[in-house]
Amino acid sequence: MATSSAASIFFYDIPSKLPIICWSPNLWKIRYALNFKGIPYTTVWVEYPDVEAKCKELGGAPTTTKPDGSGRPHYTLPMIYDQSTGAVITDSMNIVTYLDATYPSLPRLMPPNTAGLQHAFDAAANALMTPIYPYVLPGAYKILNPRSAEYFGRTRKAKWGKPLEELTPRGAADEIEWKKLKDGFGKLDQWIRVNGDGGKGKYLMGETVSYADLWIGSFLQSLKLILPERWDDVKTWHEGRWAGLLKDLEMYETGRQN
């Protein structure tokens, strides 16, 4: 197994125009994970139109098929290249699994015997987050650099069937869809509470931060950065749990970047 001192990881991320450049929830998952484990890394910024070419150049596997129904491979970030092992890994869960397996002496993202539960959480929580996309996708479009914004707007219009400017719910629809998102976070709140005495659990595994908490934090971080006016509402939900979680995770927002 590799050691932390031997680590030389390149982390491929998509930039924005924000002061805090990282914005995507899927990419925050890996930034949090690397910082949590204390692995030094170098961020390589890749604009959206260049993602496929960069993945092919390094040998990164496609993560899904293109949404146009063609069945062609679709390449996405996050991706890491670990110089110490030669491994190139794509997909958030694959990367987290790799980091724990390759650097087991560092803090575990998935504590022993919990990998199955973490995978189940990932699948279930993804479904709960579905209502967030009509809000964060139009917001993301506005904060991307021009080349990425053009690609992002064009490809998301093809997927959703309308321009991103028309995707955000308005009026009564906004009330309904925003409540769906709040209810989704409410389910996460319930899962966390059952792990604490008297329903006062702090993290999904009680008092231990794990990948699941970083996962939740990644969506909160993205929403806070992209839609700060909506964050003012979210941070009051569920007795302020989500503002508290981001505060707890502040120590993992930055790390040993080369």
N, C-alpha and C positions, 0 to 999 in steps of 0.2 A: 504494500500500500504506500502511496505517496504521503509525504509529510507536508505540513503547512509551509515550512521553510523552503521546500522545493517547488511550491506552487507558483506558476506563472500563467494565470488564466486571462484570456481575452474574452470580454463580455460584450456582445453585440446588441446595441440598443438603438432606438429610433429617437432622434432629437426633436425638440420643440423650440419655440421662441420664448418660452418662459424662463425666468431667472433660475428656477430649478428645472433643468433640462429634461430629466426623465419624467414621463407623464402617464405612460400606459400601465394599466394594472398588471398585465402579464409580465411586463418587464420589471416592474417594481417587485414582483414576487422573487425574481432572481437577484436583484440588487439587495433586497432585504436578506435573502438566503446567504449570499456571499459575505455580507457584513456580519450577520449573525454567527457564522462559523469563523469569522476572522481570517478569511483567505484573501491574500493580496491579489488584486486584479487590475486590469487596464480596460477602461471603457473604449470601445470603438463605435463611433456614431455612424449609422447607416441610414440614408434616406429611403423611404418606401420603394421608389422605383428600382433601387439597387439591391434590395433584399434577396431576390431570387438568384441573381448573379453571384452575390457574396456567399450564399449557402452552397451553391454548386461549386464555386471555387475552392471552398474548404472541405467539401464533402459532407455538408450537413444534410440530414435526411429531411424530406418533405414531411409536414405534420398532418396534412389532410389533402383533400382534392379540391380543385377550384370550384367556387360556388356556381359556376355557369353550367354545371351538369355535364361537362365534357369528360370528367373522370381524370383529367390531367393532374399531375402532382402540384400541390400548392406549398410554397415555401414561406415560412413565417419566422419571426423572432419571438422569443429569445433564443439565442444560440451562444454556446461557449466553446472556446478552443483551449484545451489544457495542454500547454507545451510540455509539462512534466510527464505526461502519459501519451501524448499524441491524440487524445480523444477529442472528437467534435460531437457535441450533443445538442439536439434541438428539443423543444417542448418543455414547458415548465416542470411538469412532474418527472420527466426523464432526467432533467438536470438536477433536481433536488435529490432524486434517488442516487444518481451518480456521485454527487458531492458527499453524501453520507457514507456511501460504500468506499469511496476513494480516500476520504479523510475522516476515518472513524474516531480518531483521537480528539477531534475538535467537537464542539457542541453539536449535538444531534438535532437535525431538523425534524426527524421522525424518530422519537425515542424507541428503544428496542421493543419489538413485538407490537408496534402500532402502525406499521406501514399500510396494512390492509384498511385500517380505520381512516388513515389519512387519505388514501385513495378514494374511499367511499365518501368522505367529507368533500373532496374535490368535486366529485360528480354531482352530489346533492346540492352543494353550495352554488355551483355553476348555474343550475336550474333556477335557484332563488334570485340570482343576479340578472336574469333576463330583462326585467323592466328597466335596468339602468341604461341600456344601450341607446334608446331613443333620446336620452338626455346627454350622455357623454360623447356620443359620436359627432353630433353637430358642434359641440364644444371643442372637441379635439381638432376638427377641421379648421377651426379659427386660429388655433395656436401652433399649427404645423408650419414648417418652412415651405416656400412656394412649390417646389418640386413634389414634395410629399403631399401637400394639400391638394394639388391637382389630381394625383394618383388616388389619394384617399377618397376624394369626392366622387370621382368617376367610378371607382370600383364599388363603393358602398351604395351609390345610386343603382347600379346594376343588381346588387344583392337585395336591397330593400324596396326597389321599385319606385323610388321618388328621390328628389334631391335632398341632401342632408338638411338644407334650410327648412324643409317642410316636414322633417321627421319628428321634431320636438312636439309632444302633446300640448294642446292649448285648451284653455277654458275648462269645461267640465271633464274633458278627456284627461287633462293634466291632473286634476284632483284624483281621478280613478287610478291612473297609472302611477302617480307618485305614492298613493296609498299602497299599491301592490309592492313597490320597492320597500316602503317602510315595513310592511308585513313580512317581506323576505328577511330583512334585518331582524325583525322580531323573532323569527324562527331561529336565527343564529343566536340571538340573545337567550332564547329558551335552552338551546343545546349547551350553552356555556353555563347557565345558572345551575343546571342539575349537577354540575361537578363541584359545587361549593356547599358548605354548611349553611343550611337555611336558605338555599336558593341564591347564594351570593357568590357563585363561581366567578373567578376573574378571567381565566383563559379556558380554552376548550378542554385542556387536560388538567384543570384545577389551578395550581400555582405555577405550572411549568409552561413557558412559551414554547410553542412548536410551530411547524410549518403552517398548520391551519390558521393560527393567529396572524402570521405574516401574510397569508392569503387574504384574510379579511382586511388587514391593514392596507394591502395593495389597492383594493377597490376604494377604500376610504381615501387614501392618498390621492388617487386619480381624480376622484370626485372633488376633493378639496382644492386641488390645483386647477382643474379645468372649469369648475363651476362654483367658485367661492360663495356666490349668493345662495346657492342651494345648500352648501355646507353649513351655513348659519342655521338651517333647519335640522339637518341630519345630526349635528353635534348635540342637539337637545334630546334626541330619541333615546328611549330605554334608559332613563335616569343618567344620561350623559355617558353611557358606556363607550360609545365610539370615539368621542373626543378623548376619553381616558385611555383607550387602547392606543390611539396614535401617539399620545404623550408617552406611554410606556415604550413604544417602538422607536422613539426619536433616536436612541442610541444606535439603532441599526440603519439609520438613513444614510449615513456615510461610513466609510471603512478604509481599509488599507489599499487604496488605489495607487497603482504605480504611476 
